Amino acid sequence: MKKHEFHLRVYYEDTDIAGIVYYANYLKFIERGRSEFLRHSGVDQAALLARQRTAFAVRYLKAEFLRPAGFDDWLRVETELLRCTGARLILAQRVLRGQELVFSAEVTLACITESGRPTRIPGPVTALI
């Protein structure tokens, strides 16, 4: 299956009063990882919306917070495609500090129309992924 890595630094704005990454920011980190995964695969999400009138939206997310990451940590977001169905992408995402797993998630993306209705993933996108 297709895999991608995205690297990021934890900034002060990403942390809470204790200096650890605020839990909701992991969702931002993996969102960036998914966007880069799609971009690296050749999927232009802006063009997909403009031309095909479709987009991807998170349908389901299961997350595990395993270890705290903190200010100035260098993190790696790994994104792996597990399955591609007619209208969904199922991805495994992991956030690591070095070799230490700090966060993991399984994310289901649904392909939707501009009005929010489910639709099939366009053939050219499926071919890229």
Disulfide bonds with the S-S distance in Angstrom:
none
